[in-house]
Amino acid sequence: MAESSAVSDRTQPVLQAVSQSPQASEQPASGVTEFFGSLRPAISRTLLYIILLFVAVAISWAWWGKVDVVASAPFRLVPLGMVKTVQAARAGEIELIGVKAGDRVKKRQVLFKLRSWETWQELRELEQAKVALQKAKYDLEVALPQKQALTAETVAALKERLQLAQMFVATHRDVLDAYQTEMGAQNGRSVSGKDADLKARINLRQAEVAHIKAQYERQKALFDRGLISQADMERARMAYLNALAQLPGRMSEIYQQEMAVQDIKRQILEAELSQDREASQAKYAYDAARLRLQQAQQKVTRAIDAESDLILAPEAGIVTQVLVNTERQVISKGQSLAMIAPETAPIVAEVMILNKDVGLMKPGQVVRLKYDAFAFQDYGIKRGWLSEIAPDAVIDEMLGTVFRGIVDLEETAIQVKGDEKPLMFGMKGVAEVVTDRQSVLMLLLSPLRKLYESATFTNGEET
């Protein structure tokens, strides 16, 4: 059709020239006009024959010529068989990524090194236990002896005070006992117990006051007789008044000293008990800190022996996919980290067949594979065979509803500049399958056929 339009475009000036021949007759060149007039019927017939021939050839070619109807689908090279997913046993932070897609690994080979939160807590507990043990050891070996020395000095000072108070009380008790004995002898009876002590104290103080009063009265009598001066009499009077004023305090003095003795004894006992208690507490704290450190060390040792933070390959195979890309990446417990295929698993192409094409495909069809890593213009189109199509569809985010198909490869390596490059898991490309052969005419009329069928179906529903 394009060629016919081009021919018509080329003949248009000629036709215009022919059609404008009446105007050309007005020009002085009458010979040229006669020449074009003589050629007009021949050119018209020739052009008509050429156009008819071109249309006949085009229709024949469109009717008899066949083209392939190709269904395209993306594919990815995967291992055939059970692919194991490596998951994180603990949550934490990736410290090391030891593999990449396509690597061959041995059983128990290190894939990732993880700094898990659990191990971090165990290490932190270990450090805290060490600090606690150091503090407990310092308290037991340094602080406790210092406290005991201070307590010993305090107890020694209290004992000195106790000794002085006891000497004071003993002296006054001797005086009271002597006075009580004398008074009992005079009265012909004895009094015992607290009442005797109290009465003895009162009588002793009263006797002292009476003695001073008698001295005052004698001094007064001597003053009345003019034997002593007024000053001597006043001194006697003041001594008597002072004795009266001091009588209540002096009566309770012994009792206060006895209470002081009891209080000092209590302080000494509390200091000694506190010293023993602090020693026991320091020893207990040291033992507890040492036990805590041992338990923390055991936990860390078990974690290291169990290789809890080392993610190992469950078996020998090929890493088909690594799902974490950067170190220091935070992962959760149970998160998938890598995919490992058995070492002996054959490599196949996993093709995602579109929903509109799955009805035209069947196992055994030849598949043309174009790899993204190897341009087909340079390295050619590779071949495979469709071996199976999944019965159930899956939803792909980019393609929509697709069916998973497996393509067996004819070649597992490609010649690149004389070197044989093996195909690797994860390589992608486009798979093409010839689903039908149609004439060019039917292919060109396909949009009109679809429009006609749609209109017919709509009219049928309306009726």
Secondary structure, DSSP 8 states (H G I E B T S, - for coil): -HHHHHHHHHHHHHHHHHHTHHHHTTSS-HHHHHHHHHHHHHHHHHHHHHHHHHHHHHHHHHHH-EEEEEEEEEEEEEESS--EEEE-SS-EEEEEE---TT-EE-TT-EEEEEEEHHHHHHHHHHHHHHHHHHHHHHIIIIIHHHHHHHHHHHHHHHHHHHHHHHHHHHHHHHHHHHHHHHHHHHHT----HHHHHHHHHHHHHHHHHHHHHHHHHHHHHHHHTTSS-HHHHHHHHHHHHHHHHHHHHHHHHHHHHHHHHHHHHHHHHHHHHHHHHHHHHHHHHHHHHHHHHHHHHHHHHHHHHTTTTEEE-SSSEEEEEE---STT-EE-TT-EEEEEEETT--EEEEEEEETTTGGG--TT-EEEEEESSS-HHHH--EEEEEEEEEEEEEEETTTEEEEEEEEEES-SEEEETTEEEE--TT-EEEEEEEEEEEEHHHHHTHHHHHHHHHHHHHHHHH-
